[in-house]
Amino acid sequence: METVVRNQMRRTYQRRSADQRVADLDRRIAELKSRQAAREKKDDPVVREIPKIRERLRKFAQLALDNNRPDIANSALAFKASLDRILRSEIGATDEEENELPYGS
């Protein structure tokens, strides 16, 4: 006959309660809804144009610096930074994506 050897060690984890599982599923549903909303916002023509204007502002700021106009360069870079914040909020960037902007840098 076979002998069954049972491990006498206790589990080091605890099973989640039904309330914890429901809370986790609710959180997951909220994440999926926010991702879907972000995908739908990417179709917005204004949001699609932001990366192009960001690149043009970067080039314009460099041109201003090359021609000894740091005041204009600072203004252009400040406006570019505000566009970066708008783009992050529009597409719902997460904390991991905070350093990486979608649609290029």
C-alpha positions as CSV (number, residue, x, y, z in Angstrom):
1,M,0.0,0.0,0.0
2,E,1.0,3.5,-0.7
3,T,1.9,5.7,2.2
4,V,1.0,9.3,1.9
5,V,3.6,11.7,3.3
6,R,2.0,14.9,4.4
7,N,4.0,18.0,4.8
8,Q,3.7,19.2,8.4
9,M,4.8,22.7,7.5
10,R,2.1,25.4,7.6
11,R,1.3,27.7,4.7
12,T,3.1,31.0,4.8
13,Y,0.3,32.8,3.1
14,Q,-3.3,33.4,3.8
15,R,-6.1,32.9,1.4
16,R,-8.0,36.0,0.3
17,S,-11.4,36.5,1.6
18,A,-14.4,37.0,-0.7
19,D,-14.4,40.7,0.0
20,Q,-10.7,41.0,-0.9
21,R,-11.3,39.1,-4.2
22,V,-14.3,41.4,-5.0
23,A,-12.2,44.5,-4.3
24,D,-9.4,43.2,-6.5
25,L,-11.8,42.5,-9.3
26,D,-13.3,46.0,-8.9
27,R,-9.9,47.5,-9.1
28,R,-9.1,45.5,-12.2
29,I,-12.3,46.6,-13.9
30,A,-11.5,50.2,-13.1
31,E,-8.0,49.8,-14.7
32,L,-9.5,48.2,-17.8
33,K,-12.1,51.0,-18.1
34,S,-9.4,53.7,-17.8
35,R,-7.3,52.0,-20.5
36,Q,-10.3,51.8,-22.8
37,A,-11.0,55.5,-22.2
38,A,-7.3,56.3,-23.0
39,R,-7.5,54.3,-26.2
40,E,-10.6,56.2,-27.3
41,K,-8.8,59.6,-26.5
42,K,-5.9,58.6,-28.7
43,D,-8.3,59.0,-31.7
44,D,-8.9,62.7,-30.8
45,P,-7.3,64.8,-33.6
46,V,-6.0,67.4,-31.1
47,V,-4.2,64.8,-29.0
48,R,-2.7,63.3,-32.2
49,E,-1.2,66.6,-33.1
50,I,0.5,67.3,-29.7
51,P,3.6,65.2,-30.5
52,K,4.2,67.2,-33.7
53,I,3.9,70.5,-32.0
54,R,6.2,69.3,-29.2
55,E,8.9,68.5,-31.7
56,R,8.5,71.8,-33.4
57,L,8.7,73.6,-30.1
58,R,11.9,71.7,-29.2
59,K,13.5,72.7,-32.5
60,F,12.3,76.3,-32.0
61,A,13.8,76.5,-28.5
62,Q,17.1,75.2,-29.8
63,L,17.1,77.8,-32.6
64,A,16.4,80.6,-30.0
65,L,19.3,79.3,-27.9
66,D,21.6,79.2,-30.9
67,N,20.8,82.9,-31.6
68,N,21.3,84.0,-28.0
69,R,17.6,84.4,-27.1
70,P,17.3,82.3,-23.9
71,D,14.2,84.2,-22.9
72,I,12.3,82.9,-26.0
73,A,13.8,79.4,-25.5
74,N,12.6,79.3,-21.9
75,S,9.1,80.3,-22.9
76,A,8.9,77.7,-25.7
77,L,10.2,75.0,-23.3
78,A,7.7,76.0,-20.7
79,F,4.9,75.7,-23.2
80,K,6.3,72.3,-24.3
81,A,6.2,71.2,-20.6
82,S,2.6,72.2,-20.3
83,L,1.8,70.2,-23.4
84,D,3.6,67.2,-21.9
85,R,1.4,67.4,-18.8
86,I,-1.8,67.7,-20.9
87,L,-0.8,64.7,-22.9
88,R,-0.1,62.7,-19.8
89,S,-3.5,63.5,-18.3
90,E,-5.4,62.9,-21.6
91,I,-4.0,59.5,-22.2
92,G,-4.0,58.5,-18.6
93,A,-0.3,57.7,-18.1
94,T,0.5,55.5,-15.1
95,D,3.2,56.0,-12.6
96,E,5.5,53.7,-14.5
97,E,5.0,55.7,-17.6
98,E,5.6,59.0,-15.9
99,N,9.2,59.3,-17.3
100,E,8.2,58.0,-20.7
101,L,5.8,60.0,-22.8
102,P,3.8,58.2,-25.4
103,Y,4.0,59.4,-29.0
104,G,7.7,60.0,-28.7
105,S,9.6,62.5,-26.7
